[in-house]
């Protein structure tokens, strides 16, 4: 992993020009990184675009499932037990990764051999002893612990409650359009599980924020910061925060305006049509000028995404979801 800032882009470059310059730099880094076959690279932003990191990962294409527990074990307790502690569930699976005989990533073949990484974690059946080191492994997508009051208020007073309305209606629509035990319901089970998971998590966050008085506490902390800036003659920093708040306010207003429109493509056929149409337009451009997600490196994933739709698609349910989203819009 390598860390970058914004290269030679001057601070005076703003708006779309700055976005395009960053995208060009990002694509150039990815192209150079992926010149070595068998790797997938990305350049995510951190700290609201303050810095970027190049991440290089080996992409193994032949992955086979070894074992998965029965649903009654893997989802023991179901949604009632979800996001609770302790949770008694066997939600796990084992996979085996295969590569070519040369040890490099390869498409599926009977001739492939199990991948043997240089480093790996060992699973011990002995359990823990007092004083043993314990680490929770994970990759959080983002953190907003230093978000400004306006953003916190927007999240807990508008965004999360609105999402709960949307997801609640979405779940109800799918359940009404597919009888329990039917082929349609089976196809929708993964979607329903994800929606219920999100709904319960969001409800818990709202409850927790209210319980600890998160929004009032953030207002108090922000007032203390403002007083400290005044006391220590930090007028430039205070002005920078005011400008940041103004930009953030514009973003939040735009998000509110676009929220229901953006959810219209929850219907799978509409979303697929949009993706295919966009891909056809982008394919007419030189590869480096295409939007991210529609370059040559993305074509296999786009194709696989289209092929996966059939596993979870039911026309009656899809139409019902689209009608519901249109009515909510």
N, C-alpha and C positions, 0 to 999 in steps of 0.2 A: 504494500500500500504506500503510495506516494502522495504528499500533500502539495497542493498548489493554491495560489491566491488567484488573481485574475490576470496573470501574465502582464503583457504590456498595454493593457486597456487603460486609457486615461480616465481620470475621474470625471472629466468634462463630457465623456460619452454617456448619454443617457437614453432612457426609453427603449424603443424597438432596436435602435442601433446597438445599444449595449447588449441587449438580449441576443441579437444575431451574432455579435462578436464572441460572446461567451459560448454560444452553441457551436460556432465554427471551431473554436479552440477545443471544446469538448469532443467533437467528432474527430478532429485531427489526432488527439491523444488516444481515442478508442481505436482508430484505424491502425495507428502505429503499434498499439498494444496487442491487437488481434492479428497482426501480421504473422505471429507464431501460431500455427494451427493447434486447435484443441483447447483454446482459452476463450473465455467470455469476459469482456472488460466493461466497466462502467465508471462514470465520473459524477457521483452525487454531490450535491451542495450541502454545506453545513453552516450553522449560525446565520441563517437567512441570506445565504450567498456570500458571506464574508470569505469563505475558503472552500476549496473543492478537493476531493481526494480521488485518485485513480485507484480502482480496485480491480485486481486481476485474479480470476478464478478459473481453475481447470473445469471444463464442461464435459462431464461424462454422459454419453448418449445411450449407453446400454445399461439400464437399471432394471432389476427384476425383483419382484416382491417374493419374500421368503416365507413370511408368516404374518398374519393379522388375526387378532382374536375375534371371536363371535361378537355380534352386535350387542348381545345381552351383557357381555363383559366389557367391551370397548366403550359402551355408553351406559354403563351401570349408573342408575340414578337419574339419567336423562337430564333434561333442562332444569328440573327441580334442584338437582345436585350441582349444576353448573355454576361456576364462580363462587362456590361455597368452600369453607375449610372446616374440618378436613373433607376431602372429596375422595370417595372410594370408587375408582374407575380404572379399567385396564386399557386406557387410550394410548396405544402404542402399536408399532409395526416394525418389522425388520425387512430391510432391502439388501441386496447384494449388487455392488457395482462391478461392471465388466469393462475391460479394455482390450485392445488388440494385443497380439503376442509381443509387440514391441513396447508395451506398457503405455501406449498413447490412446487417447479417446478414439472410439470407432463406432460406427453404426452396428446394430444388432447382428450377430453372427454366431453360429454354433461353435466357431473356432475361437471365439473370444475367451479370455481367461479372467479370473477374479482380480480386481484391482488391489494392489498392495501399496498403501501409502507409506511415506517415509515416517510419518508421525501419526499416532492414533491414541485415543483414550481407552484405557482398560476398564472393564466392568468387573467389579469385585462382588462376590456373593457373601463375603465375610461381614459386610456391614461396617458401621463407623465405630470408632473408639473415641473416648474423651480426648479433646485436643486436636483431632484431625481437622485438616483444612477443608472447608466446604465452599464451593463457588457455584452460584446459579448462572448457568450459561444462557445467553439470549442476545437478541439483536433488536433493541428498541428502534422503531422507525424514526421517532422524534421525541423531543421533550420541550415542554412549554412552561417550565417552572418560573421563567423570568418574563412571562407575557405581561403586557401592560393591562391596566384595569379595564380599558375599553374592550380589549380582546377577551378577557376573562368573562366580563359581563355578557358579551355577545355569545360566547360559547355556552354558558350555563343558563342564561335567561332566554335565548332565542334558538341557537343552533341545535342543542341537544333535545329540548322539548319538541322542536319541529321534526327532528329525525324520529323521535318516538312516535309522533303522529303518522309519519310516512310509513315507517316499518310496521307499525301495528296494523294499518290498513292493508299493507302489502301481504303480510302473513294471513290476514283474514280473507283476502281475495284468493290466494292460492288454495287455502283449505276449502273454501266454498266451491271452487272450480274443479277440485279433484277429490273424489271419494277416498276415504281411508282404505288402504289395501289395494287400490286400483293401480294400473300401470302408470297413470299420470302422477299419482301421489308418490310412487316409488321414484320416478324421475325427478320429482321436486324435493325429495327428502334432504339432499345435501343443501339445497338453497334454503329450505325451511330451517335446517339446523343452524346455518350461518346467520340467518335473520334473527332467530330466537337468541342466539349467542350475543349478537350485537345489541339487541333490545335489552337483554338483561344486564349487560355490561354498562350500557349507557344509563339505564335506570339507577344502577348502583352508584355510578359516578355522580349523578345528580343528587341522590340521597346523601352521599358522603360529603359533597360540597356544601349542602344545606346544613348538615349536622355540625360541621366545623366552622361554618360562617365564612366560607372561602372568599366570596365576593366582598363582604365588608372588611375582612382582614386585608385583602389586596388593596382596597381603597385607603385603609389606614397606613399601610406600608408605603404607598405611593405619595401620600401626604407628607410622611416623614422624609422621604427622599427629596421632595420638592423643597421642604424647609431646610434640609441640609445643603442643597444646592444654593439656596438664597444666602444662607449663613456663611458659606465658604466662597461666595462670589464666583459661582460656576455658571455664569449666564450663557456661555457658549453651549455647554452641555444641556442646559435647560431648553435652549432654542432647538437643539438637535432632537431632543425628546418630543418637543411640540411638533416638529416637522414629521417625525416618525409616527406620531399619533394621527396626524392629518392623513398621511398615506394609508395607515391602517384603517382609518374610518372609511376611506374611499373603497378599499378592498372589501370591507365588511358589507357596505351598501351594495356593491356589485354582486357579492355572494348571495345576498338576500334576493336581489332581482333575478338572478339566474338559477336559484335553487330548484324551483319546480320544473323549469324548462330543461335543466340538465338531467333530471330524473325521468324525462319522457323516454329516454333510450333504455330504460330498464326492460322493455320488451325485447326479446332476443332477436327476432327477425329484423326489427328496425335497427338495432345496434349493429347487427351483421351487415345490413345494407349500407349503413354509414361507413363502416370500416372498409368494405370492398370498394365503395365509390371513392373514398379518400385514397386508398391504396392505388387505384387506377390512375388518379390524377398525379400522385406523387411519383409513380413509376415512369412518367414521361420526362421527369427531370433527371439531370446527372445525379448519381448516387449521393455525392457530398452535399448537394443542395436540397435533398429530400428532408422532410420533417423526421425527427427521431421517432422510431417505432415503425417506419415505413421504408427503411433502407434495405439493401440486399441482405444484410445480416439478420434482418427481422422477418424475412419471408417465410422461413420454416416455421417459426413460432406463430405467425399469422395463419398459416395453413393448418397447423395443429389445433389452434384455437377454434377455427371453423369446424373442423372434424369433431371436436369435443362437444359441440353444441347439441348434436343429435342425441347424445346420451341423456341430456337433461331437458329436452324440448318436447313440449306438448302444445299443439296449436290452440286448444281450447283455453288452457291456462295462460298461454302467452297473450292471447287476445284479451282475456279478462284483466290481466295485469296492465296492458296498454290502455284499456278503457279506464281503469282506475287512475292511472297516472295522468291521463288527459283530464279527467274530471277534477283531480286535485290541483292540477295546473290552473 
